[in-house]
Amino acid sequence: MISTGDEHTRPHSSVVVYQSDGEDLYIQTGARTLKARNIT
């Protein structure tokens, strides 16, 4: 896990990155979820 720069406000926030079907990357923070395309 990668701690975010918001440690002074959310010490429990973390960024989780994992691949789904080898095409999609999901980046989840303590408050939001982003979906990005993995370009290879």
N, CA, C, O and CB atoms as a CASP TS submission, in Angstrom:
PFRMAT TS
TARGET T0000
AUTHOR 0000-0000-0000
METHOD Language model
MODEL 1
PARENT N/A
ATOM      1  N   MET     1       0.821  -1.201   0.000  1.00  0.00           N
ATOM      2  CA  MET     1       0.000   0.000   0.000  1.00  0.00           C
ATOM      3  C   MET     1       0.863   1.262   0.000  1.00  0.00           C
ATOM      4  O   MET     1       1.962   1.280   0.554  1.00  0.00           O
ATOM      5  CB  MET     1      -0.933   0.000   1.207  1.00  0.00           C
ATOM      6  N   ILE     2       0.352   2.295  -0.621  1.00  0.00           N
ATOM      7  CA  ILE     2       1.085   3.559  -0.686  1.00  0.00           C
ATOM      8  C   ILE     2       0.320   4.619   0.088  1.00  0.00           C
ATOM      9  O   ILE     2      -0.833   4.913  -0.227  1.00  0.00           O
ATOM     10  CB  ILE     2       1.304   4.004  -2.157  1.00  0.00           C
ATOM     11  N   SER     3       0.959   5.192   1.097  1.00  0.00           N
ATOM     12  CA  SER     3       0.277   6.213   1.886  1.00  0.00           C
ATOM     13  C   SER     3       0.167   7.493   1.084  1.00  0.00           C
ATOM     14  O   SER     3       1.051   7.823   0.292  1.00  0.00           O
ATOM     15  CB  SER     3       1.015   6.470   3.211  1.00  0.00           C
ATOM     16  N   THR     4      -0.924   8.210   1.295  1.00  0.00           N
ATOM     17  CA  THR     4      -1.155   9.432   0.534  1.00  0.00           C
ATOM     18  C   THR     4      -0.499  10.612   1.217  1.00  0.00           C
ATOM     19  O   THR     4      -0.024  10.498   2.347  1.00  0.00           O
ATOM     20  CB  THR     4      -2.651   9.687   0.358  1.00  0.00           C
ATOM     21  N   GLY     5      -0.471  11.729   0.545  1.00  0.00           N
ATOM     22  CA  GLY     5       0.133  12.941   1.103  1.00  0.00           C
ATOM     23  C   GLY     5      -0.788  13.623   2.087  1.00  0.00           C
ATOM     24  O   GLY     5      -0.441  14.651   2.668  1.00  0.00           O
ATOM     25  N   ASP     6      -1.982  13.039   2.275  1.00  0.00           N
ATOM     26  CA  ASP     6      -2.955  13.640   3.186  1.00  0.00           C
ATOM     27  C   ASP     6      -2.841  13.033   4.583  1.00  0.00           C
ATOM     28  O   ASP     6      -3.818  12.991   5.331  1.00  0.00           O
ATOM     29  CB  ASP     6      -4.380  13.457   2.644  1.00  0.00           C
ATOM     30  N   GLU     7      -1.657  12.571   4.925  1.00  0.00           N
ATOM     31  CA  GLU     7      -1.472  11.891   6.203  1.00  0.00           C
ATOM     32  C   GLU     7      -1.816  12.797   7.371  1.00  0.00           C
ATOM     33  O   GLU     7      -2.205  12.317   8.435  1.00  0.00           O
ATOM     34  CB  GLU     7      -0.044  11.396   6.336  1.00  0.00           C
ATOM     35  N   HIS     8      -1.674  14.119   7.180  1.00  0.00           N
ATOM     36  CA  HIS     8      -1.947  15.048   8.270  1.00  0.00           C
ATOM     37  C   HIS     8      -3.448  15.174   8.517  1.00  0.00           C
ATOM     38  O   HIS     8      -3.871  15.659   9.566  1.00  0.00           O
ATOM     39  CB  HIS     8      -1.344  16.420   7.963  1.00  0.00           C
ATOM     40  N   THR     9      -4.248  14.738   7.549  1.00  0.00           N
ATOM     41  CA  THR     9      -5.696  14.815   7.726  1.00  0.00           C
ATOM     42  C   THR     9      -6.314  13.425   7.791  1.00  0.00           C
ATOM     43  O   THR     9      -7.244  13.184   8.561  1.00  0.00           O
ATOM     44  CB  THR     9      -6.330  15.619   6.590  1.00  0.00           C
ATOM     45  N   ARG    10      -5.790  12.515   6.976  1.00  0.00           N
ATOM     46  CA  ARG    10      -6.324  11.150   6.976  1.00  0.00           C
ATOM     47  C   ARG    10      -5.179  10.148   7.064  1.00  0.00           C
ATOM     48  O   ARG    10      -4.720   9.649   6.036  1.00  0.00           O
ATOM     49  CB  ARG    10      -7.176  10.890   5.708  1.00  0.00           C
ATOM     50  N   PRO    11      -4.722   9.851   8.247  1.00  0.00           N
ATOM     51  CA  PRO    11      -3.583   8.948   8.430  1.00  0.00           C
ATOM     52  C   PRO    11      -3.906   7.522   7.991  1.00  0.00           C
ATOM     53  O   PRO    11      -3.005   6.708   7.790  1.00  0.00           O
ATOM     54  CB  PRO    11      -3.145   8.948   9.888  1.00  0.00           C
ATOM     55  N   HIS    12      -5.191   7.230   7.846  1.00  0.00           N
ATOM     56  CA  HIS    12      -5.592   5.874   7.472  1.00  0.00           C
ATOM     57  C   HIS    12      -5.852   5.759   5.975  1.00  0.00           C
ATOM     58  O   HIS    12      -6.234   4.696   5.487  1.00  0.00           O
ATOM     59  CB  HIS    12      -6.837   5.460   8.248  1.00  0.00           C
ATOM     60  N   SER    13      -5.645   6.852   5.250  1.00  0.00           N
ATOM     61  CA  SER    13      -5.884   6.819   3.808  1.00  0.00           C
ATOM     62  C   SER    13      -4.790   6.016   3.113  1.00  0.00           C
ATOM     63  O   SER    13      -3.619   6.093   3.485  1.00  0.00           O
ATOM     64  CB  SER    13      -5.949   8.252   3.232  1.00  0.00           C
ATOM     65  N   SER    14      -5.173   5.262   2.123  1.00  0.00           N
ATOM     66  CA  SER    14      -4.186   4.482   1.386  1.00  0.00           C
ATOM     67  C   SER    14      -4.621   4.343  -0.062  1.00  0.00           C
ATOM     68  O   SER    14      -5.803   4.468  -0.382  1.00  0.00           O
ATOM     69  CB  SER    14      -3.988   3.094   2.028  1.00  0.00           C
ATOM     70  N   VAL    15      -3.664   4.086  -0.925  1.00  0.00           N
ATOM     71  CA  VAL    15      -3.960   3.922  -2.343  1.00  0.00           C
ATOM     72  C   VAL    15      -3.739   2.468  -2.731  1.00  0.00           C
ATOM     73  O   VAL    15      -2.669   1.903  -2.505  1.00  0.00           O
ATOM     74  CB  VAL    15      -3.083   4.864  -3.210  1.00  0.00           C
ATOM     75  N   VAL    16      -4.759   1.883  -3.312  1.00  0.00           N
ATOM     76  CA  VAL    16      -4.657   0.486  -3.713  1.00  0.00           C
ATOM     77  C   VAL    16      -4.768   0.383  -5.230  1.00  0.00           C
ATOM     78  O   VAL    16      -5.735   0.859  -5.825  1.00  0.00           O
ATOM     79  CB  VAL    16      -5.749  -0.368  -3.024  1.00  0.00           C
ATOM     80  N   VAL    17      -3.775  -0.240  -5.845  1.00  0.00           N
ATOM     81  CA  VAL    17      -3.779  -0.383  -7.299  1.00  0.00           C
ATOM     82  C   VAL    17      -3.757  -1.866  -7.659  1.00  0.00           C
ATOM     83  O   VAL    17      -2.900  -2.617  -7.194  1.00  0.00           O
ATOM     84  CB  VAL    17      -2.566   0.358  -7.936  1.00  0.00           C
ATOM     85  N   TYR    18      -4.702  -2.271  -8.483  1.00  0.00           N
ATOM     86  CA  TYR    18      -4.707  -3.657  -8.918  1.00  0.00           C
ATOM     87  C   TYR    18      -5.285  -3.753 -10.325  1.00  0.00           C
ATOM     88  O   TYR    18      -6.030  -2.877 -10.763  1.00  0.00           O
ATOM     89  CB  TYR    18      -5.508  -4.534  -7.938  1.00  0.00           C
ATOM     90  N   GLN    19      -4.933  -4.830 -11.025  1.00  0.00           N
ATOM     91  CA  GLN    19      -5.403  -4.990 -12.399  1.00  0.00           C
ATOM     92  C   GLN    19      -6.612  -5.915 -12.455  1.00  0.00           C
ATOM     93  O   GLN    19      -6.696  -6.901 -11.722  1.00  0.00           O
ATOM     94  CB  GLN    19      -4.280  -5.534 -13.290  1.00  0.00           C
ATOM     95  N   SER    20      -7.544  -5.577 -13.338  1.00  0.00           N
ATOM     96  CA  SER    20      -8.698  -6.427 -13.569  1.00  0.00           C
ATOM     97  C   SER    20      -8.688  -6.868 -15.028  1.00  0.00           C
ATOM     98  O   SER    20      -8.731  -6.028 -15.927  1.00  0.00           O
ATOM     99  CB  SER    20     -10.024  -5.688 -13.213  1.00  0.00           C
ATOM    100  N   ASP    21      -8.634  -8.135 -15.266  1.00  0.00           N
ATOM    101  CA  ASP    21      -8.591  -8.690 -16.625  1.00  0.00           C
ATOM    102  C   ASP    21      -7.355  -8.220 -17.383  1.00  0.00           C
ATOM    103  O   ASP    21      -7.294  -8.337 -18.607  1.00  0.00           O
ATOM    104  CB  ASP    21      -9.853  -8.300 -17.398  1.00  0.00           C
ATOM    105  N   GLY    22      -6.377  -7.693 -16.666  1.00  0.00           N
ATOM    106  CA  GLY    22      -5.143  -7.252 -17.299  1.00  0.00           C
ATOM    107  C   GLY    22      -5.329  -6.016 -18.163  1.00  0.00           C
ATOM    108  O   GLY    22      -4.438  -5.656 -18.932  1.00  0.00           O
ATOM    109  N   GLU    23      -6.477  -5.363 -18.045  1.00  0.00           N
ATOM    110  CA  GLU    23      -6.722  -4.185 -18.875  1.00  0.00           C
ATOM    111  C   GLU    23      -7.062  -2.959 -18.046  1.00  0.00           C
ATOM    112  O   GLU    23      -6.718  -1.838 -18.421  1.00  0.00           O
ATOM    113  CB  GLU    23      -7.838  -4.462 -19.853  1.00  0.00           C
ATOM    114  N   ASP    24      -7.728  -3.163 -16.933  1.00  0.00           N
ATOM    115  CA  ASP    24      -8.194  -2.022 -16.149  1.00  0.00           C
ATOM    116  C   ASP    24      -7.379  -1.858 -14.877  1.00  0.00           C
ATOM    117  O   ASP    24      -7.008  -2.837 -14.229  1.00  0.00           O
ATOM    118  CB  ASP    24      -9.670  -2.179 -15.806  1.00  0.00           C
ATOM    119  N   LEU    25      -7.108  -0.608 -14.530  1.00  0.00           N
ATOM    120  CA  LEU    25      -6.432  -0.317 -13.269  1.00  0.00           C
ATOM    121  C   LEU    25      -7.387   0.439 -12.365  1.00  0.00           C
ATOM    122  O   LEU    25      -7.990   1.428 -12.781  1.00  0.00           O
ATOM    123  CB  LEU    25      -5.128   0.497 -13.501  1.00  0.00           C
ATOM    124  N   TYR    26      -7.524  -0.012 -11.158  1.00  0.00           N
ATOM    125  CA  TYR    26      -8.404   0.668 -10.213  1.00  0.00           C
ATOM    126  C   TYR    26      -7.565   1.309  -9.117  1.00  0.00           C
ATOM    127  O   TYR    26      -6.800   0.632  -8.430  1.00  0.00           O
ATOM    128  CB  TYR    26      -9.439  -0.317  -9.608  1.00  0.00           C
ATOM    129  N   ILE    27      -7.716   2.615  -8.961  1.00  0.00           N
ATOM    130  CA  ILE    27      -6.975   3.325  -7.922  1.00  0.00           C
ATOM    131  C   ILE    27      -7.963   3.822  -6.888  1.00  0.00           C
ATOM    132  O   ILE    27      -8.796   4.681  -7.177  1.00  0.00           O
ATOM    133  CB  ILE    27      -6.147   4.504  -8.514  1.00  0.00           C
ATOM    134  N   GLN    28      -7.872   3.280  -5.677  1.00  0.00           N
ATOM    135  CA  GLN    28      -8.839   3.628  -4.645  1.00  0.00           C
ATOM    136  C   GLN    28      -8.172   4.356  -3.492  1.00  0.00           C
ATOM    137  O   GLN    28      -7.187   3.876  -2.929  1.00  0.00           O
ATOM    138  CB  GLN    28      -9.546   2.381  -4.136  1.00  0.00           C
ATOM    139  N   THR    29      -8.711   5.514  -3.146  1.00  0.00           N
ATOM    140  CA  THR    29      -8.217   6.244  -1.985  1.00  0.00           C
ATOM    141  C   THR    29      -9.248   6.131  -0.883  1.00  0.00           C
ATOM    142  O   THR    29     -10.279   5.484  -1.063  1.00  0.00           O
ATOM    143  CB  THR    29      -7.924   7.733  -2.327  1.00  0.00           C
ATOM    144  N   GLY    30      -8.990   6.742   0.237  1.00  0.00           N
ATOM    145  CA  GLY    30      -9.884   6.622   1.379  1.00  0.00           C
ATOM    146  C   GLY    30     -11.262   7.192   1.098  1.00  0.00           C
ATOM    147  O   GLY    30     -12.209   6.874   1.817  1.00  0.00           O
ATOM    148  N   ALA    31     -11.405   8.024   0.076  1.00  0.00           N
ATOM    149  CA  ALA    31     -12.676   8.702  -0.138  1.00  0.00           C
ATOM    150  C   ALA    31     -13.201   8.540  -1.562  1.00  0.00           C
ATOM    151  O   ALA    31     -14.376   8.807  -1.818  1.00  0.00           O
ATOM    152  CB  ALA    31     -12.532  10.164   0.181  1.00  0.00           C
ATOM    153  N   ARG    32     -12.357   8.111  -2.481  1.00  0.00           N
ATOM    154  CA  ARG    32     -12.819   8.077  -3.872  1.00  0.00           C
ATOM    155  C   ARG    32     -12.234   6.889  -4.624  1.00  0.00           C
ATOM    156  O   ARG    32     -11.220   6.318  -4.222  1.00  0.00           O
ATOM    157  CB  ARG    32     -12.450   9.376  -4.588  1.00  0.00           C
ATOM    158  N   THR    33     -12.883   6.533  -5.707  1.00  0.00           N
ATOM    159  CA  THR    33     -12.393   5.428  -6.535  1.00  0.00           C
ATOM    160  C   THR    33     -12.268   5.885  -7.979  1.00  0.00           C
ATOM    161  O   THR    33     -13.216   6.420  -8.553  1.00  0.00           O
ATOM    162  CB  THR    33     -13.333   4.201  -6.437  1.00  0.00           C
ATOM    163  N   LEU    34     -11.104   5.676  -8.558  1.00  0.00           N
ATOM    164  CA  LEU    34     -10.875   6.098  -9.938  1.00  0.00           C
ATOM    165  C   LEU    34     -10.578   4.885 -10.811  1.00  0.00           C
ATOM    166  O   LEU    34      -9.913   3.940 -10.386  1.00  0.00           O
ATOM    167  CB  LEU    34      -9.715   7.117 -10.015  1.00  0.00           C
ATOM    168  N   LYS    35     -11.081   4.933 -12.030  1.00  0.00           N
ATOM    169  CA  LYS    35     -10.815   3.846 -12.965  1.00  0.00           C
ATOM    170  C   LYS    35     -10.027   4.388 -14.151  1.00  0.00           C
ATOM    171  O   LYS    35     -10.430   5.370 -14.776  1.00  0.00           O
ATOM    172  CB  LYS    35     -12.136   3.181 -13.437  1.00  0.00           C
ATOM    173  N   ALA    36      -8.918   3.752 -14.455  1.00  0.00           N
ATOM    174  CA  ALA    36      -8.072   4.242 -15.545  1.00  0.00           C
ATOM    175  C   ALA    36      -7.708   3.092 -16.476  1.00  0.00           C
ATOM    176  O   ALA    36      -7.625   1.938 -16.055  1.00  0.00           O
ATOM    177  CB  ALA    36      -6.793   4.916 -14.989  1.00  0.00           C
ATOM    178  N   ARG    37      -7.498   3.415 -17.714  1.00  0.00           N
ATOM    179  CA  ARG    37      -7.093   2.412 -18.693  1.00  0.00           C
ATOM    180  C   ARG    37      -5.588   2.168 -18.614  1.00  0.00           C
ATOM    181  O   ARG    37      -4.795   3.105 -18.524  1.00  0.00           O
ATOM    182  CB  ARG    37      -7.492   2.851 -20.114  1.00  0.00           C
ATOM    183  N   ASN    38      -5.222   0.922 -18.650  1.00  0.00           N
ATOM    184  CA  ASN    38      -3.805   0.570 -18.639  1.00  0.00           C
ATOM    185  C   ASN    38      -3.309   0.517 -20.075  1.00  0.00           C
ATOM    186  O   ASN    38      -3.695  -0.373 -20.832  1.00  0.00           O
ATOM    187  CB  ASN    38      -3.563  -0.789 -17.914  1.00  0.00           C
ATOM    188  N   ILE    39      -2.461   1.460 -20.453  1.00  0.00           N
ATOM    189  CA  ILE    39      -1.948   1.527 -21.819  1.00  0.00           C
ATOM    190  C   ILE    39      -0.600   0.815 -21.898  1.00  0.00           C
ATOM    191  O   ILE    39       0.366   1.215 -21.246  1.00  0.00           O
ATOM    192  CB  ILE    39      -1.817   3.000 -22.289  1.00  0.00           C
ATOM    193  N   THR    40      -0.549  -0.242 -22.703  1.00  0.00           N
ATOM    194  CA  THR    40       0.701  -0.984 -22.845  1.00  0.00           C
ATOM    195  C   THR    40       1.041  -1.171 -24.306  1.00  0.00           C
ATOM    196  O   THR    40       2.063  -1.776 -24.629  1.00  0.00           O
ATOM    197  CB  THR    40       0.611  -2.340 -22.148  1.00  0.00           C
TER
END
